[in-house]
Structures are given as C-alpha cells and as structure tokens.
C-alpha cells in the first residue's frame, strides 16, 4: 500500500473538514500537548503515558464542562515523535473545531493546570507554560491544513509527501525518518537501535485520530487505508518538476500549497513562482508518485 497516497487522501479529509467548519461558522484552532522526558525513557512508555493522561483528562467533569462552554464539536489528533540528546520526545497536535474561540488567557491557564495534573497522575509532568498550548489559526483552508500538517504526524507519507521532512542536520532533534535517512547515508548501531525502537512502538498507530463521530458530523466518509489507496488511480500528467525544485519545496514547507495549486489547475507561472518553484512550460503539473522518488 502506498503510504504517500494514503497520506494525501487523509490530507484531503482535513481540507474537507476545515471547509465544513468554515461553512458552519465554527472556530478552528490548534492545541499542542507535551510532557517532560529524559534520556533513557522508552518510546513506548512515553507514548502510553501521553495517551493515558489524555484519557484521564477527557473523563474529568471539569474538562467536560470546559468542552461544553467552548461549544466543542470535535478534534483531529496527530502525534509527533522526535529523538535528540535528551532521548525520545512525544507530543500531540490537535486540530480543534469549536463553536466559540477557545484561545483565551483563562482557557490557556485552565488547560495547562488540567494537563499537568493528568500527567502527574500517570507519573509524568510538564511545565505550566509549555505543557499545553492553544494557538489561533487563520487563513484559507489550504493554509490552515498546511500549518497543521507542518507540525508533523510521525509518518513517512506525511513527512515526505506533505513537506515535513526537514533535511538539515544542524538540529540536535530528528524525526524517525531523518534517523532512517542518516542510516541510508552511513550505518551505525545507535541509529539502527533508534529506528528499531520506533518501528516496534509505532506499529498499529494511526497517522490521524478523529474524535468519536466527528467524521459523521462533518459529512466525511469513513474509509480504510486500503480504500483511500485505491482511490484516484487514473492520473493525467500535466508536467514535470526537477528533483532540485522538489527538494526546495520540501525543505521550505511549501509543498502542501504547491500541491493545492496543482489540484486547482492554476495555470499562471506567477502563482507557482510564489510557491517557490522555478517552473518551465507547462507551468502546472501533476506529479505521479514515481516522479517524486
């Protein structure tokens, strides 16, 4: 099954969701939840603590009242995993849809305290200023989805196809697929062990997790990865892009916007130039997966 095709299909669901939210006069915002970590902690343990803390928070009456107060409609969650000098780091990115804007100083403090307490209950912790962070988002649908996808979802399809695969090596923190890329350049036992731990801990994990009934509420079909992969087999090639330009788009996080331009069949060089591409005729193109490898 092609991971890139599945990821692009899931991205289309996000576009559909944000459009639906706007049409229904809902607010779209981001919430990032993180936890303290230290070198030597196992990835699986950190992942389980993060998940358990969210379950505890979700069951609290104070949090249920908070959701009611902001007109909670639903969320999409993506987990981001990195590895650095302090070991594994796991945090969750939520795309929230609510009737009222949740991004206020009062709500920020409430969520920070509630999240810290939930983490402490499972033997973890966080700082009050960084453990739970709300973020207002604005812009058109494609920009909002690009911002969310750019936060990372820990999947090679998302990282490679949607522009979250940052190839720089100056950072001390790497995604699992940056570790894999380094292994491809030069093998070493340490990176191999990191990769193997990721493979074991991430098995069975979904790219994106939707809250219960959220897809049904938003009118989005429930499709398996297999069904998503089988969609859109017929493709029309409108043009080609060089590997250099593709990597430029990838590193600058402009690839999601570029793909939107392609999908909308924008045929103006100036439009594509603004997205960071040095295009020759034809100015608009579709890139089959084989062209992106």
Secondary structure, DSSP 8 states (H G I E B T S, - for coil): --HHHHHHHHHHHHHHHHHHHHHTT-EEEEEEE-----TT--HHHHHHHHHHHHHHHHH-HHHHHHHHHTTEEEEEEEEEEEEETTEEEEEEEEEEEESS---SHHHHHHHHHHHHHHHHHTT----TTTSEEEEE--S-HHHHHHHHHHT--S-HHHHHHTT-----S-SS-EEHHHHHHHHHHS--HHHHHHHHHHHHHHTT--S-EE-TTHHHHHT-----HHHHHHTT----------HHHHHHHHHTT-HHHHHHHHHTT---HHHHHTTT----SSS-----GGGG-
